[in-house]
């Protein structure tokens, strides 16, 4: 733990070092027990022998107060912010499929233009065997394509260049002596890495160059182990930081002509992806797949059963990679109804019987529940108090004291 006051403590940490297999979790806890009023910050750093992420930094925040009651104010999402992650198979058999994706993109983005959406569009490959590129937008800094992700300000016309990953197995395959995507085409695992720390980490530490991050002990205890930390947009963090936004809808699009070969059980990826927006915010995250149908409809593809299962369990759209055009399925994805939040996480631990809720100033006696395990308010989607875009939600409650 770095730059942390005694108010932050670790709890139930197993004996270290400890061997962990891929996709197997190991849990420990942190406790925040404030000793005075005011905000406190802390960075937890996890070092490992993982060559792609030797250092993971987790930012903790807390606030001490003598107040025994709390009022949280939320604003329902606008329905116009969407983060779109495309996971593209760049193996040797994918040249024609990538061309069809680029051709269908204009139909897809036309929906965003109609809705006047605030979009982030990021592109990664399904390569998980080359530590230099796994999960990194535009293959990361070594490839150097700009911007890291597309926004309305950067221009939608950047898509053709960024989505043209090629079909030679990746930038380091062959001449640059790196493992090729063909060795393990793993779109689900690639998406999980792209949407996790350390790639999504935002430390909030100001910088003007990568060296500022690497030479700052609060960010990098060992500069040699800090290759996954960059100075981006004025602060230190992971390469994908800023792409994933808390209140934006998340659409993932998987494109592959092979079955997913990710290391973990398919339900691991389903649970992870659902957890990003909250398990109850089911309309705010979809995994869409353009993969081989089951059974396959052409000789060039294998059934993408795992992709299809994830799409079915997240209410995503499913297209056949053997189709002559991807415009119909991309139109379906682009036209997917933007979901509203039903789950709102409280800032302090609530005493359940004291929780009260208002929407736009109107008291809501029914139409919602308090979920103690997640310390959140969950609205009934068809209830009379369901907040609409832009509505203000006020939650008042007495707090429970945190102890060690």
SELUM-214362 format. One record per atom (N, C-alpha, C, CB): x, y, z. Coordinates in pm, whole numbers, plus 50000, padded with zeros to 5 digits. Atoms other than C-alpha are relative to their C-alpha. Glycine has a CB too. Layout:
! SELUM-214362
XYZ;...
This chain:
! SELUM-214362
500854988250000;500005000050000;500895012450000;499045000050122;499164988250019;501415033849893;499235012850033;500525000449856;500594987149967;500755068950024;498684998450075;499785008349874;501235002949928;498155054750261;500155003750147;499634985149986;500024997149858;497225066950605;499674987350077;498985011350032;500345011949921;496735042350894;498524996449995;500415002250144;501435002750009;493015044650822;499684988749902;499255012549959;500185011050094;493435019450539;500834988150047;500425004249855;499285012049957;494354983950633;499614988149912;499714996950148;500275012650072;494644950350458;499454989850098;501294994749931;500645010049916;492664921050588;499894986949924;498615004850047;500145013550056;492664883550525;500864998049875;498544997149966;499065001950111;495674885050293;500694986550017;501045011749993;499355013149987;496964849750223;501525001450002;499584990649885;498554999950002;500604840650260;500545002649861;500544987150054;499444996150128;502664856049984;501494996549995;499795015149974;500695000850131;504004848749731;499094987849990;501014999649886;500975010850016;501184826549613;499784997449851;498665003450071;500255003750139;500724807749285;498505000049972;500604986049968;501414999450040;497414814549106;499904995749854;499415014450020;500225004450138;496224796448795;499145010149925;499344986149997;500784990950083;494634815248506;498524998650029;500264997449852;501444999349978;491024826048568;499564994650136;499284992549891;500335004149863;491214814748933;500175012250090;500924988150049;499964988049917;490434841549189;500664997350135;498595005350021;499505000149864;492194849249514;499565013050064;501564998350004;500614988149942;490464873249748;500735004550127;498544997550031;499634994149873;491634896650021;499155012550018;501545003350007;500864988749970;489944926050188;500825012250038;499024996550112;499444987649945;490694962150267;498955006150092;500415010149886;500874993749902;489244980850561;500375014750009;500124993150139;499804985749979;488785018250590;499315003850129;499465008449880;500544995849871;488335030150947;500475014250028;500444990250115;499554986049988;488465068450950;500255004050145;498965009449938;499624995149867;490125085351246;499715014950016;501474997250027;500324985849994;489185120951158;499125003549880;501305008750002;500834995750112;487035141050921;500855002649876;499215012650038;499314996850125;487945145850557;500204987949912;501325006350029;499805010550100;488755126050245;501394993950013;499795005549859;498735007249997;491505099850232;500134991949872;500104990950124;499735007750121;493155082449937;501114989950026;500395009349883;499005010449982;495275051449903;500164992549869;499604990350116;499745008450117;496905030749628;500474986350047;501065006649906;499565013849975;497114992949656;500714995249874;498804990650037;499225004950114;499794977749433;500214985050015;501365007449990;499855014650002;499824940949340;501064996549897;498644992949968;498915004050090;503064927749191;499904985149972;501385003550061;500075014150038;503174894949001;501034997049892;498574996349950;499095004350107;505214874948751;499304999749865;500584986350031;500724998950126;502564880848483;500745010049912;498515004450022;499164991250082;504704895048203;499215011349937;500684992049892;500804989450062;501814915048057;499505010250102;498824994049926;500494990849895;500774930648390;500764997350130;498464998450022;499225002849878;503594928448646;499585008550119;501465002349973;500434991349891;502034956648848;498575004649974;500955012150016;501384995250007;498344963548912;499805009850114;498984988250007;500244989749899;497434995649095;498505002350015;500715013249963;501414998149970;494044999549264;499865012250089;499384987350067;500204987749923;492905033549387;498854998450097;499765011949906;501025000349897;490975034849714;499715014250047;500434991050118;500414987049949;489035064649845;499044998150116;499355008649889;500935000549888;487215071150170;499865013850061;500484989950106;500224987249936;485845099450376;499504998150143;499015008449920;500435000649862;485535103850749;499025011250033;501195000550093;501004989949963;482545122150898;499374996250133;498915001449890;500755002549878;480685125951226;498504999749973;500325010750104;501415000350035;477395127651040;499484985750005;499775006149860;500605013449988;475095098351111;498934997549894;499394998250138;500965001650109;472825104350812;500645004549870;498715008150028;499414997250130;473555106150441;498905001649896;500984988849959;500894998550115;471775118850131;500834998749874;499245013650004;499325002050129;472965105849793;499115005349888;500354985049977;500724994750116;471955123449471;500554993649874;500105015549993;499615006150127;472015105349138;499205006449886;499784984650002;500744996050119;470995114848785;499904987949907;500695012149928;500185011350093;469495088348559;500775002649872;498504997749970;499194998550120;471645081948254;499195006249887;500574986449956;500674992950109;470885102047943;499524990649891;500945010349940;500325009150110;470665071647716;500735003649872;498515000149974;499274995850120;473075088747475;501494997050009;499805014849977;498595003549989;476445076647605;500144985049981;500575004450137;499795014250027;477695043347469;501474997549973;499124995349881;498645004650024;481055025947483;499924986949921;500794998050135;500095011450092;481565001147199;501384993949986;499435004249861;498735007150011;484364975447215;499874989249895;500424994050137;499975010250104;485054955546898;501204991150023;500035006349859;498945009949984;487084923746943;500104992449869;499714990250122;499885004850138;488384913846600;501054989149991;500345011649905;499085011050028;489984880946506;500905004249884;499214986749967;499074995850105;493134889846309;500864988449952;500905011350050;499275011950046;494174854246224;499964998949848;499424987350063;499765000950144;495064842345876;498784998149913;500904989149975;501195002750082;491514833945764;498995011350003;499344987450047;500994989749971;489894867245848;500045012149908;500175004650139;499894988150086;490764890845560;498645004549948;500934997049882;501294996450059;487374889845390;499005004650103;499444988449924;500954996549894;485444891745717;500265014150053;500084989950114;499694986449956;487284923145826;499525010349897;501515001550024;500484990950105;486474939245493;498495002050009;500384994649860;501464999049989;482774931545542;499605008250123;499374985950006;500284992049881;482884946645891;500175014849971;500914995750116;499764986050034;484374979045761;498895005249909;501375001649931;501064995850093;481774980145481;498695002450073;499804989549891;501264998749927;478944976245736;500045011150104;499654987050067;499844990349893;480325002345973;499185012649976;501475003750015;500754987850028;478655031645797;498544998650042;500105003549852;501385002349956;475255016045861;499915000650152;499484986549949;499995000349855;476165010746224;500105014050060;501154991450050;499764986949940;477465045546297;498915009949964;501365005449956;501084990850037;474525061746119;498975001050111;499334995449871;500934999449886;472405052546421;500525009750105;499814986050062;499434990849902;474795071246648;499805014449956;501494997050020;500194986550051;474515101646422;498555004650021;500375000849851;501414996749982;470715100346438;499715003150147;499104988549951;500254998049858;470745097346817;500845011250059;500264987250076;499064990149949;473475123446850;500714994550124;499285013250034;499415006749885;475215098547080;501425004650026;499984985149979;498644997849955;478365104747278;500654986250008;500065007650140;499505013850006;480245073347176;501524999450016;499604993649868;498615004350002;483595057347249;500034986849923;500594998550146;499875012350077;484575030946992;501454995450009;499565001949851;498675005549984;487575009247081;500144986849930;500334998550147;499765012150078;489174981046886;501204992550057;500235003449850;498915008749956;491254951847013;499984987449916;499894996650152;499975012850070;492324918746866;499694988750098;501384997749932;500285011749916;491504883746995;501294993050042;499104990249926;498695005649965;495244877747051;500205000750152;501135007649926;499695000349857;495964866747410;501334993150028;498884993050076;498725007149982;499324849747349;501195009349991;500134989149897;498924990350009;501394880847282;499785010650107;500075006449857;500184990949887;501814900247607;500085014749961;501034997050105;499844986050040;502664931847414;498735006149943;501095001049899;501204994650065;499194934947261;498704995850068;499964995649858;501255005749949;496654915147468;499135010650067;500304988750098;500994991049943;493584936147542;500235014849974;499954997950143;499654985950015;495234968747431;499345006249878;501525001549991;500644992950110;493304993447219;501025003049891;499345013050048;499124997650116;494834996146871;501354993150014;500225014949980;498755007649980;497454970146974;501005007150091;500654997349865;499124993649904;498924994547226;501005009649939;500724989850076;499094989450044;501735020147206;501044995449899;500695005750118;498985004550094;504134998147007;499545001449856;500384985650029;500534998350135;501844999246706;499765014849971;498684992049982;500034985350007;501105035846771;498915006149916;501265004749949;501114993950073;497795040846592;499255009950088;499034989249947;500674989549925;495905071946695;498665003249934;500895012650009;500054999149855;493495079046854;499894986350065;498835008750044;500155012949934;493345051747119;498604994549980;500325001250150;501375004050030;489575051047072;499295011649932;499244995650130;500704990250083;487145069246845;498915006850082;499394993249875;501064992249939;484885096946972;499385009049892;500545008550120;500554990650099;482595121646791;501005011049965;498725006250053;499024989450026;485405147146827;501144995249911;500555005250131;498885005050081;488075124746672;499564996649859;500614987650065;500505002750133;485825115846379;499784985349975;500955005549897;500355014050024;484045083646287;500754994249882;498524998749977;499315005050118;486085081545965;501314992950035;500285011449904;498795006949957;489005067746171;499804984850004;500435005050136;500295014249976;487275034046193;500694990949899;498504997749995;499455008850102;488465019645863;501474997050025;499815006249861;498575002049973;492115024845953;500204991750126;500715013450014;499785007049873;491785012546312;499484985749997;499325007650113;500575013550005;489624982146229;500744991049903;498545000749961;499245008050097;491974970945953;501224994050070;500445008849878;498925006449925;494014948246181;500854990949912;499424992150116;499285009550084;495084926645890;499674985850040;501515002450009;500325014149975;494954888945881;501284991649999;499004994749893;498735007149994;498554879245949;500344995550141;501115008749945;499785005149865;498114870246315;500475010250099;500974989349995;499614989749905;499074903446470;501275007049960;500174994150135;498884991550042;501724930746446;501364993950026;499915013150067;498705005449965;504494910246606;500214986049944;500184999950150;499925013550055;503804877946421;501024999649886;498624995249951;499045001650109;506664866346202;501205009050016;499345002749868;498814991750009;509094894646133;500465005950132;499775011049904;499624994249872;509004909846480;500074989750112;499025011050037;499745010849907;509264875846646;499055000050119;501425000750050;500995000849893;506044873946844;499004989149970;499295013450019;501015010450022;503354847346896;498805005649925;499554994050133;501084995850089;500454848846650;498634996850060;500154993349863;501375002349954;496724851346719;499544985949967;499065010149939;500425013350042;496274818446531;500264989450106;500704996349872;499685009949898;497804800546829;498884998450101;501285004050072;501105000649902;494814808847052;499085011849978;500554999950146;500934989350031;491904829546923;498965000950112;499314997649861;500724999749872;490274840847247;499335013550021;500944996950117;500654987149994;487854869547204;499425003550135;498935000449900;500584997249869;486174866047544;501085003950100;499224988050051;498904996849909;489454865947735;500595013649966;501084989249993;499464987050042;490724895547531;499125011450050;500145000649847;500924989749951;487604915547621;500115001750150;498554996649962;499874999349855;487974906847988;501265007650040;500024985950061;498744993049969;491594918747992;499875014849966;501194993749922;500134986050045;490714950547800;499195008450097;499365000549863;500924992849913;488034959848054;500354998550147;498594995349976;499555002449862;490074951748367;501265008050029;500264985050024;498694994949959;492954966148567;501054989649958;500055002750155;499494986349991;495734973648495;499695008749878;501474999550019;500214991950121;494624984748146;499025011450025;499514991249887;501004989649976;491655004648282;500355009050119;498654993750023;499674992849876;493465018348589;500195015049975;501264994250063;499814985549998;493245055948652;500505003550139;498685007849964;499444996949869;495565066448936;499665014050046;501494998349998;500244986149966;494705103448922;501275007850029;499115000750117;498724993449974;498415111548960;500405007949876;501114989650038;499684991350114;499375141048737;501364996549940;499985014850043;498745003050069;502115136648477;500075007849870;500124984849972;499824994150132;503565151348160;500734990449907;500775013050011;499335010150082;505475120448040;499954986750073;501475004149970;499975013249937;505695083048103;501034999550112;500314989349896;498945000249898;508885089548300;499495005450134;501195008349954;500564994849876;506895109848553;499274989150078;499045011549970;500725011149935;504815078748625;500984989550051;499004993549902;499075010849965;507695053848625;500925003950115;500844996249880;499094995549895;509795075348860;499285005050125;500875011049947;500784995949884;506985082249106;499744987650086;498655006749956;500155012149918;507175057049394;498554996850036;500785001650127;501405002749967;503475061249468;499274993049886;499285012950035;500585006850116;502725048349118;500774987449968;499975009449878;499135011150039;505695025549048;501084997850105;500635002849862;498955002749903;507685010849337;501294995249934;499534989850100;498845004750076;509974995049078;499835004549855;500164984350009;500184994950137;510375014848752;500114989149894;501035010649972;499835010750099;511454983048571;498734991749983;501154990950040;501235008150005;508064967148649;498795008449958;499734993550135;501104990750027;506004996748527;499695001649852;500335013450058;500254998450143;505704989848158;498515001049966;500614988649924;501444999150026;501904988148193;499405013250045;499274988650068;500484986949955;501685024048323;500475010649901;500515003350144;499704989850101;501545053848083;499465013450048;499394996349862;500534986649978;501045091348098;499045003049884;501155010850010;501024998150103;497775096447910;499035010850047;499254986849971;500944989249969;495675128147906;500315006450135;498574994850000;499584992649883;497695142648192;500054992550131;499135011250017;499915007949877;497475114248446;500564986249970;498614998850068;499415013350015;499185080648503;498904989450006;501064997550111;500995010849997;497225049248427;500274989649894;498605005649982;499895010650100;496655019248205;499695005249861;499084988650034;500144995750138;496615021047828;498555002449960;500614989749909;501414998750040;492815017347805;499215009750089;499334986450003;500724991449906;491965042848075;499205010649924;500995006850098;500864990050061;489135066647991;499014994549900;500835010149933;500915005650099;487505043447739;498674996050063;500654987849931;501205005249935;485045027047979;499485010250100;500304986650070;500604989849914;482675051948145;498904994050086;499445011549915;500925006049902;480545045148451;498555000249953;500125007250133;501414998550034;477225057848313;499684997649853;499535013650039;500245002650142;477625047647949;499564985549979;501285002849917;500355013650038;475975017547791;501234993449938;498804999849901;498865007450053;478514990547699;499514989749899;500794993150114;500295009650106;478234971847369;501314993549957;499285006849879;498835007550043;480804944747294;499624992349874;500524990350112;500255007050127;481024930746940;501174990649975;499825010149881;498985010250025;482934898246885;499904995749854;499824987850096;499955004350140;484024889746528;501064989249986;500295012149905;499045010950014;485634855646471;499394988649921;500484995150138;500465011750075;485424825746240;500394987050069;500575000349858;499615011849922;486754802046509;499255000150132;501534999850024;500555000649866;485384789846839;500925007250097;499804985350044;499224993349897;486504809747140;500864990050075;499075007650098;499045008949934;489594794147299;500525006150131;501174996849906;499594993749876;489724815047617;500204989750110;498965010450044;499545009849903;491214798547922;498964996150104;501205005250069;500955002749892;488254800648162;498674994849946;499765012750083;501355004450033;484774785648168;499185011849949;499324993650123;500774989250062;482254805547966;499215008050103;499054994249895;500774992749898;480284814448281;500875009950077;499364990150097;499104990249939;483344831948423;499905013349925;501454994950000;500074987750081;483194856848133;498615006250006;500384997049854;501354994749987;479414860248157;499875007950130;498964988749996;500104993249870;479644869148527;500855012550003;500414990650113;499134988249999;482584892648478;499375011449921;501374996549942;500544989450085;480934911948194;498725005850058;499734994649859;501214994849937;477604914648377;500335008950119;499114988450045;499664992449879;479384928248685;500455014249968;501094992850077;499454986850035;480784958348496;498975011050024;500465000349854;501054989949983;477464977148498;499094996950118;499175001049873;500895004249892;475904958648793;499064989349947;499205012050059;500765011550049;474044925848767;498545003349971;500064988850101;501414996450023;470654943248779;499835009649882;499415006250125;500094990850114;471474968248503;500174992249869;501095011350010;499865009550110;470884941448241;499885006749864;498974989150013;500174993550130;469954966147967;501145009349964;498715007649998;498904990850026;473194985547992;501264993249947;500345007550126;498845007150054;475574958447866;499534988249917;500954995350114;500315011250088;475284934647572;501284995149933;498945003949894;498915005950080;477764910747411;499374995049871;500754988350078;500525003650132;477014908147039;501054991949925;499605012749920;499065009050066;478574881246821;499714998749852;499974986350065;500065003550142;479274878046450;500994988649984;500355012549904;499175012049991;480564842546452;499384988849918;500184995550147;500535011550071;480084808546298;498724995050064;501024988849995;501275005049948;476514796446330;500164985550044;498885001149892;499985013949951;475744763346503;498714993049957;500174999550155;498825004450076;475674743546278;500465010849901;499704986949925;499424990150089;477964763246050;499344999649863;501494997849987;500654999050131;476614775445716;501005001349885;499065011949998;499004999550106;479924776645526;501254992650047;500345014749960;498795007749968;483224757945511;501075008550068;500574993949874;498944991249951;485224788645620;499925002850149;499965012849926;500134996649858;483984789645981;499704987750084;498905010450019;500365010049900;483644768546293;498895005850087;501234995750086;501064994849915;480594771246520;500575007550121;499094988650048;499544992049886;481124798846779;499084998150119;500085014849962;500985003449896;479174781447055;500185008450126;500104985350035;499774992449877;480824799747345;499585014649983;501474999150042;500434986350026;480304833947187;498485001050000;500575004849865;501464999950009;476684825447113;499384999150139;499504988549911;500525001549864;476114814547474;500095013250077;500774988950075;499844987349929;477494847347611;499015010349946;501455005149987;500954990650059;475364867447367;498584997150047;500074999549848;501345003649955;472244848247463;499785004150146;499774985049984;500134997149857;472904853447836;500095014950031;501054992650077;499954985549979;473444891047792;499045007449908;501435005249979;501014994150090;470564897047547;500635007449883;499105009450078;499344994050115;473014905547269;499474994649869;501484997750009;500405004350134;472524902046895;501014989949947;499895012249904;499155010650054;473924872446700;499895000149848;499614986050057;499955000450145;475014873446335;500874988649952;500515013249944;499245011050061;476424846846102;501175005749922;499104991349908;498824994650066;479984853745992;500074995749854;501264995450073;500025004650139;479244834845670;499105008649910;499534985649994;500884991550079;476704861245558;500805008549902;499155009050091;499324991850102;477574880945245;500205014350047;499214999949871;499914986349949;476974913845426;499715000150149;499035009549924;500254998649857;477164923645792;499135012250030;501315001050076;500824988249977;475004954545743;498744996950080;499635006349869;501215002849922;471814937645872;500274998250150;499324987649947;499735002349858;473364925646199;500575012650064;500964988250019;499474987649943;475284958146249;498905010350019;501115005749910;501164991449981;472034976946199;499234996150126;499074999449877;500695004749879;470434955346468;500745004550125;499874984749999;499204996049884;473294962146708;499925015050020;501474995649984;500064985549991;473294999146627;498665005150047;500335006149868;501344995749962;469555001046681;499544994650133;499044996049895;500375006049872;469624982747014;499555010950099;501194992050059;500564990349907;467525000747273;500995003350110;498694994850059;499104995949893;469595020847514;499304998350134;500475014649980;500625003349873;468945008947867;500205010950104;500554987150052;499894990949886;468365029148180;500494992350121;498645006950029;499565006349877;469965022148513;498804996650088;500985009250076;500995003549898;467815003348761;500684998550136;499254987149962;499255002249876;470574998349022;500925011850027;500814986849992;499194988649960;472205027249209;500704996750132;499135012950013;499205004049884;475035020849455;500185012050095;501394994649955;499924989449900;475015041249776;501445002650040;499174996450123;498624996249970;478115059749892;500434995850139;500165015049986;499675004649866;477905048750256;499104988250035;499855011450103;500765011949961;476645017450431;498705004350068;500844990950093;501324995449954;472915022050489;499424990750106;499045001149883;500835007549907;470755011250782;498684997349928;499785007950137;501115002950093;468064993350574;498655005950036;499844985449988;501364994749973;464895003950764;499875015049983;499604996450140;500064985450007;465825040550731;500065005649859;501125005950080;499804995350137;466205042350353;498715006149945;500484988449910;501124993250065;463915067450177;500455004549861;499515012250085;499674997150140;463755074849803;499045010349943;499984987149915;500804990450076;462545104449593;500495000249856;500105014350063;499654998350141;462485108249214;499405013149953;499484988049912;500434986550040;462315144149085;499155006650107;499224999349870;500694993649889;461155155049429;498784992750050;499615013449960;501175007749957;458305129849451;500434988050082;499164995549878;499675011249912;458455105149738;499554986949938;499355001950138;500315013250055;458545068649632;499944990050115;501074995649895;500175009849892;457105045249892;500164985849949;498645001650066;499905013450060;457075015749652;500745001249867;498584993649979;499365000050132;458635005649321;501504998550006;499675012649927;498575001949985;462114999649460;500274991150121;500735013750016;499565008049887;464024977149698;501435003950036;499894984949970;498614998249957;467204980749902;500664986350002;500095007050141;499265012650006;469724953149826;501215001050091;500434996749854;498944998849900;471934948550132;501354994849954;499604992750124;498675005050040;474694926749977;500795009849914;499864987149926;499314990450088;475474953449715;499865014350049;499464999049860;500254986649947;474344983449929;499495009249890;501285005850065;500514992450114;472254996049640;498485000550001;500494993849868;501434998950025;468765007649544;499714994049863;499515015050009;500385006450127;467084986649273;498555003749970;500194984450006;501344995950041;464085001349091;499324989049918;500065013049920;500785008850086;461314980548937;499855006949865;498614996750063;499944993550131;461674987248565;498635004749951;500604990549898;501354996150043;457894988548510;499225006850113;499234987749951;500674993749887;457165005848841;499735014849977;500834998250124;500404986050017;455625040248882;501125009750033;498795003150086;498904991249961;458865054349029;501264997849917;500324998050146;498815002650080;461235041648760;500545013049940;499694989849888;499464987450051;463555071348683;500204999749848;501325003350069;499824998550143;463605083548324;501255008449971;498745006549936;498754992950030;466565099648140;500015014250056;500225000549851;499834986849943;467815130048328;499335002150133;499505009949907;500694998449871;465625124448636;501015000050115;498964988850020;499164999949879;467165132248975;499454990050101;500075014350063;500375009849897;467145104149232;500675004250130;500424985449958;499454996749869;467575113149600;499734988450095;499385013150056;500125010949904;468235086149860;500545004850134;500764987149951;499594995849866;468355094850230;499934987950093;499095011650054;499945011549910;469335070250504;500925003150118;500494987449924;499064999749887;470975066350842;501114989949970;499274996550136;498855008350035;474425051450820;500384990650113;501195008749964;499435009449905;476015021650988;501495002850012;499724985249958;498584996849976;479455026551140;500884988749952;500265002850148;499055010150045;482315008450969;501014997350111;500725004549871;499015003949900;484554989251207;500974990149939;499334994050125;499015009750049;487614967951163;499564985850026;501365002550065;
